[in-house]
Amino acid sequence: MNLNQRRRFWEPLIDEGLQKIPTPFYVFSSHPIEQALADLKAVETNLGIPARHWLSFKTQPLRPLLGWWRHRGGGVEVVSEFEFRAALAEGFVAEQILVNGPAKHRWLHRHEVRNLRVNFDSAAEVRELLPMALKLDWRLGIRFFTSEEFDPEAPDWPTQFGFAPDEAIDILKSLQRAGARVETAHFHLRTNVASPEIYHRAIQEIAETCRKAGFTPKFLDCGGGLPPPDVRSRSGKAYDAEFNLEKFGKMLGLAVSEFPYLEELWLENGRFISARSGVLVVRVLDVKERRGLRQLVCDGGRTMNALISTWEAHELFVMPRRAGKQCLTTVYGPTCMAFDQLTRRSLPRSIEPGDHLVWMDAGAYHLPWETRFSHGLAAVLWHDGNHISIAREAEQFDQWWGQWK
């Protein structure tokens, strides 16, 4: 959908929200998630085996979303004890929970759940958790570290995750000798992967390592990383500019051929599935102008509600609609931080205090990185495709200050 179509979808939900609660608030909807899943369904046509989509909990820890996903029959990928406990509390069974992430040995031993799916990330995890895995018949995998992975802030250096090829071979052989139920080859490259070819090269490396280890996985877990549509870097480049879903589908088909006994291919796309599923609504409180720059001070912004705006540029629109001459404008949040800039772009000069600004694609990594900064957490609305409800009230002073002993 183009911006006008997306705007027409969100405006009625936002209008209803403005009648229920004060700004700032988020609105999340299941409808865009259904669209994202439909987009992914189109790339699965030539696999020859089923594909399973795990909901990346960390990307959007929203309770109504978790319940909606479970009712659809989906599974959830968790990377922390809180996420794991939330999945259990919401009724997910072991078959529907995939445990990933580093340093699981510091907490997973506290939870004796049979038939749990666990992807080991380090030798320490294997050493500490293998006895429990054998006792409870866990369905195991390991995370592979490939040459396609690097620290995004310092590309010359590796990330901290998974097993390098030689380590992976040793660990796989030791798990097999121990009689462990090893089923999954897992990798996760990073966020906003630029092209399908990067996945292809990583999968070829993993296939070769598996052959050397004598390991024939039932499941290939490709992690996440697909770039979402309509999101740009701060320099203006679309993250999906070089990514083609049709080519990605063909690449997945090639991946299946690398593993002759594969039963399912797994994906854990968080950003691609959920980024488009939410918006942030803020109200203009004050207007200033200096040195040719118009400045809008709002009741929500980067510091509290959209830390991701530090490196991403999202579409933004105004309610009510404003027209006329535009000028360079910076949108600020209410905190005493010059850092608190949601965006700087040309906006209508007719915007005035009381107007509302809508920051698009707020579904991925907005709630996890939300801060109070002495203002309280924002309210959250959930749209299940038919009805809109308050999923979380705005945090009040007594809740914020009352947490202290």
N, C-alpha and C positions, 0 to 999 in steps of 0.2 A: 504494500500500500504506500502511496505517496503521502507527503506531510498533510495535505488537506484531508485525505481520507482518514488518516490516523487521528487528526484533530477532531473530525466529526464523530469518531468513535468515542473519544475521551471527553468531549465537552459535556454531554448529558450526565456522565458519571461525576464529573467535577462539580457541575451545578447542584446535583443532589448532595454531594459531599459538603458543599458550602452551606447548605441548609441544615446540616447535622452538626458540624464541628468547626472550630476556628482553625485557621492556618497557623503554622505550616502543617501539611499532612501529605501522606502518600496515598495513592489509589493503585491497587493491584487488581488485575483481572485474569481469569483463566482463558479468556478468548484468544489473546495473542500467543499464549503457550500452545494452545491447540493448533494455531497457524504454524508455529515453529516446528511442532512435531510433524505436521503435514509436509513441511518443506523437507524434513529429514526422511520421511517415508519415501519420498521420490528418489532418494539416493540409494535405497535398499533393494531396488527392484531386481538387480542382477546378482545378488549375493548367493542365492541357492541354499542359504541357511537362515534361521531367524536372527534378527537383531534385537537387542534389549537396550532400552534407554533407562539408565539410572538417574534419579533426581539428585543433583548435586546440592546437598543440604547447605553447605557453607555459603553458596552463592546467594541464596535467598531464604534465610531461616524464618519463614512465615508459617505460623501454625495452620491457618486455614488451607494454605497451599498443600501442606503435608497431608492433611486429611483428604483433600480433593484428589491428590495423586494416588493415595492408597485406595480410594474407592474405584479408581480407574484400573487397579490391579498392578500398579507400578512398584518398583523397588527404589530404595533410597541409599545413596552413598554417603557415609559419614566419616569424619576425620578427627573427631574429638569425643571425649566421654559425654559431654553435654548433648551433643548431637545424637550419639548412640542411645542415651537414656530417653531423649525426646522421641526417637523413632519407636522404641519399645512402648513408651507411654501412649503413643498415638495408634497402637495396635498392629504395627508391623511385626511379622514373624521372621525367624532366622533366615528363611529362604529369600526374604525381601530386603535384607540388610546387607550391605557390602561395606566392610571396614577397611579404610585406607588411611593414609597419613603417616607421619613419622612418630617415633617414640611411643608406640602403642603399648609397649611392655610396662609403662609406668602406670597404666590404668586398666587395661583390658582384663588383667588377671582377676579383677574384682567382679567380673560378670560371667558366671558359668552358664552360658547359653549353648545348647547342643546345635550341631549342624550349621554353625555360623560361617559366613563367607569372609575370609580374612586374607588380604594381600600383604605379605611381609615386606618390610622396607629396609631392614638392616640385620646384620648377624646377631646383634644384641636381642632383637625381637625374637629371632628364631631360637636362640639359646634360652631365653626366659619363658617363652610362650609355647614352645613345642610340646612339652609334657601335657599341658592343658589341651592343646589342639588334638593330641592323640586320644586323650581321655574323653573329649566331648565330640570327637569325629568332625572337626572343623574342615570345611572345604577351602583349601589353601591355594594361594598363588604367590608370586613374587613380583615386585616392581623392578623393571629393568631400567638401568640408566643407559641412554644411548648418546652417540656423538652429536645428535641434533639438539641436545639440551645444554643451556647455558644460563648464567645469571643475567637477567634482563638489564640490570643496572651496570654490569661489568661483563660484557660478552666474552672476554678472554678467560673467564673463570667458570667452572662447572657449578651446577646446582647441588644441593645436599641430599637428593633423594635417590633411592633405589640402589641396585647392585650393578656395578660395572661387569662386562662380559666374563672375565675370569672368576670374579666373585660369584656371579650368578651360576656358573657351571658347578662350582664347588658346593654351593648351597643347595642347588637342585639335586645333586647326587646324594648329599647327606640327608635331605628330606625323604628321598625315595628309599634309601637304605633303612631309614627309621620306620618305614611303612606308613608315612603320612599320605593323606588324601590330597595330592597336589594336582590342581586342575587348570589354573589360570596363569596366563602370561599377561602382565599388566605394564603399561607405560603411560606417562602423561608428559607431553612436551612442554607446554606453557600456555598462556592465554593468547588469543588472537594470532594463531598460527597463520603465516602468510599464504601458504600454498599447499595443495594436496601432496606435492612431491616430497615435502618434508616428512609427512607421515609415511610415505612409501619407503623412503630410505631408512627410517627408524624401524619399520616392520621387517625389512630385509635383514637388518642387523640382529633383531631379536630372533628371527627364524633361524639364522645361522647359529646363534648361541644355543638355542633349543636343540638343534641337531647335534651339536657337539656334546651336549649334556644327556642326550638320549631321552629328551622330554617331549612328549606329544600332548600339548594342551588341548583341553576340551573347549576352553573359552579364551578368546583374545580380547582383552580389555584395552581399548585405544584411548581411554581417558577422555578429556574434553579438549577445548582449545579452539573450536571453530569460531571465527570472528562473526559477531552479530551484524546484521544489516543496519544502516542508518547511523552508525557511530563512527566518529572521526578522531584522529589524534589532534592535539592542540595546534599542530601545524596545518591541519585541514585535510590530511590524507585519510580516505576511507579505509578502515581496517580490512574490509573484505574486497578491496580493489583488485587484488590478484587471486582471489579465492573463487573457484568455480565448483558449485555443488555437483554438477554432472561429472566433472573430472574426479571429484572426491568419491562419488559412487563407483566409478570405474576402478579407482585405487583400492577401495574396499574389496571389490571383486578379486583383484590381484592378491590382496592380503589373505583372503580365504584360501587361495591356491597354494600359498606358502605353508599352510598347516593342514595336512591331509585328513586329520581326524577331528577337525574343529566342529563343534556342535552349535555354538552361538558366537556372534560377534557383539561385544558390549561397547556402549558409548556413554560417557558421563558429561555431556556438554551442559555446563551451567549457564554461561554467558549467552550462548546462542539461543537457548531455550527461554531464559527468563529476562534478559535485558529489556526486551520490548514490552514486558508484561506490566510495567508500572510507570507512574509519573509522580513527580514531586510538585506540589502546589504551594507557592509562597505569595505573600501580599506585600505590595510596595508601601513602605512606611514613610519614606522621606526622599526628597530629590535635591541633589546639589549639582553645581556645574562649575568647573574650573579648568583653565588652560585648554579649552576646546573639548573637554570630556564631560559627558553627562553621567551622573552617578545615581543609581537607584539603590537605596538601602531598604532591604526586605527583612521579613521576620524569619527567614530560613535561608540557608546558603551552603557554601562548601564545607565550612568547619563542622557544622552540626549534621548536615543532611546529605552531602554529596561530595565526599572526599575524592571520589573518582574523577571529579572535574579538574583535579590537579593535572591529569594527563589526557583526559578525553574531552572532546567537544560534542555536545548533544544538541539536537534541535530544541527550540524554545518558542512558545507562542504566548500571546497576551489574551486575557479575558477581562473585560469585554474586548472585542476586536478593535484594534486601533490602526488608523491609516495616516496618510500624510507624510510629510518630510521626515526622513530618518537621519540619525546622527550617531556617531560613535558613543557607545554606552557601556558602562561597567555595572554589572549586577552584584551587589554585595549582600552578605548576610548581616545579622545584627550584632556579631561579636566584635570585640575591640582588637581585631587582628587584621592587618593589611592583607594577610594571606587569604582572608575570607571573601574570595571573588569567585562567584559561580561561573561567570562568563564575561567576555568583552567582545562586543560585536555591534553592528548597526541595528538600531531599534527605532521605532517611531518616536519622534519627539513628543507626541501627544500622550504618551504614557504618564499617568499621574498617581499620586498617593491614593490607595484604595484599590487600584487595579491588581489583578492577579497574574503572575507569571507561572508558566507550566514548563518544567524541565522534563524532557522526554527520556525514555529508555532508562528509567530509574529502578528497574527490577533486579539488576545484578550488582551485588557488592555495595549497595547503598545501606540496607539495614545492618549488615555485619560491621560496617565501619561508621555507623551513626554515633555521634557524641552528644552529650548534654551541653557541655561548656556553659554551665550555670543557667541553662534555659529549660532543661527538661526534654525528654524524648518526645518526638512528634507523634501525633495520632496516625492510625493506619486504617484504611478502608479496604474491604475485600469484595470483589465482584465475582460471583461464581458462574457467570455467564447469563444469569437471569436477574439476580437480586444483589443489591449492595448493602453491606452491613459494616458496623464498626468492629474491626478485629482487635484494635488496641486503642484505649483512650490516651489522650495526651497526658504525659506525666505531670503530676501536681507537686507543689512545693513540699507538702508533707511526705510524699513518697521519696523525693530527692533528699531532703534533709533528714528524714526519719530513718534512713538506712544506717546512720552512724550510732554507735554505742556511746 
